[in-house]
Each structure stands twice: as C-alpha cells, then as structure tokens.
Amino acid sequence: MRRKARELAFKVLFEHAVGGVSLQEAWEHISQNHEPEESSGYDDPLDQGGLEFARRLLEGYQQREAQIDQVLSSTIQGWSFGQMAKTDLAVLRLAAYEMLFEPTPYAPLIEVAVKIAKRYGGEDSGRFVNGVLGRLLKRIESGEIQAVERER
C-alpha cells in the first residue's frame, strides 16, 4: 500500500510542479481521479490509510520544501534543478522528505523511489535517482545531515 501511496504523492507533486497548480488543487485532481492501474503491479486499490500516507508525505514536503531543496542541491553533483527532469526532481523531493523526516527504513524507500523514476522518467532516471539517494544516505549515516530515527 505504501508503494502506491508514494506513487500517488509523486503524481500530485509532479502535476503541481509542471501544471503550475497549487498542491491542494493537484491533490484534489489526482486523488479524485485515481484508479488502480493494472500495469502498476499493485492490484489492490489504495485504501484510506494509503491516501492519508500520501497526503502526509505531500504536506510534510510542503512544510519543509526549502530545507529539502537545500539538502538535495548540496547532494546532487553536477546538476541544477533547472537541468533535471521534472519527474526525477519530484521523486527526489518526496524520497528526501521521507528519508529525513519519516521513520521509514531506507532500503524499501529508495527501492520504490527508483521504481517510480524508472516508470515515469527517462532512460537513466532510475540510475540517477538511486545515485542521488545513495549519496544522501551516506551523508545521513556519516552524521553530516540529521534525520529522524528509523523504525526497527
């Protein structure tokens, strides 16, 4: 269920960034029109808990947008936000929020982010997202960047 919730949150953040609509408008549009996709590999429809998780990710990101963008811009090497694909940036923003502020274990979070990037991004999106999130994880593990404690 969390995979689907992350994918829904990604779609909302992407529509917000590309469509120039508020996050709330994007949420209303995407969540009301969200239907399970057979090709997604997730057969069960997103339940209320999944919708709440997706919304929590988006609200958390929105509250800490400047901090997350600062962390990402200091982690990404050789790319500015303007040069990056909007799909990759949306995936990275949500994953960085979750890595820094949610107690989710890192491995499944990064795995899902890479899958979303591969599905919606360009040919190298999965590799790029994996590399950036790997560097961010190293910075967290070294203590350079603080993150909430992980679930055990």
Rosetta blueprint (number, residue, H / E / L):
1 M L
2 R H
3 R H
4 K H
5 A H
6 R H
7 E H
8 L H
9 A H
10 F H
11 K H
12 V H
13 L H
14 F H
15 E H
16 H H
17 A H
18 V H
19 G H
20 G L
21 V L
22 S L
23 L H
24 Q H
25 E H
26 A H
27 W H
28 E H
29 H H
30 I H
31 S H
32 Q H
33 N L
34 H L
35 E L
36 P L
37 E L
38 E H
39 S H
40 S H
41 G L
42 Y L
43 D L
44 D L
45 P L
46 L L
47 D L
48 Q H
49 G H
50 G H
51 L H
52 E H
53 F H
54 A H
55 R H
56 R H
57 L H
58 L H
59 E H
60 G H
61 Y H
62 Q H
63 Q H
64 R L
65 E H
66 A H
67 Q H
68 I H
69 D H
70 Q H
71 V H
72 L H
73 S H
74 S H
75 T H
76 I L
77 Q L
78 G L
79 W L
80 S L
81 F L
82 G L
83 Q L
84 M L
85 A L
86 K H
87 T H
88 D H
89 L H
90 A H
91 V H
92 L H
93 R H
94 L H
95 A H
96 A H
97 Y H
98 E H
99 M H
100 L H
101 F H
102 E L
103 P L
104 T L
105 P L
106 Y H
107 A H
108 P H
109 L H
110 I H
111 E H
112 V H
113 A H
114 V H
115 K H
116 I H
117 A H
118 K H
119 R H
120 Y H
121 G L
122 G L
123 E L
124 D L
125 S H
126 G H
127 R H
128 F H
129 V H
130 N H
131 G H
132 V H
133 L H
134 G H
135 R H
136 L H
137 L H
138 K H
139 R H
140 I H
141 E H
142 S L
143 G L
144 E L
145 I L
146 Q L
147 A L
148 V L
149 E L
150 R L
151 E L
152 R L
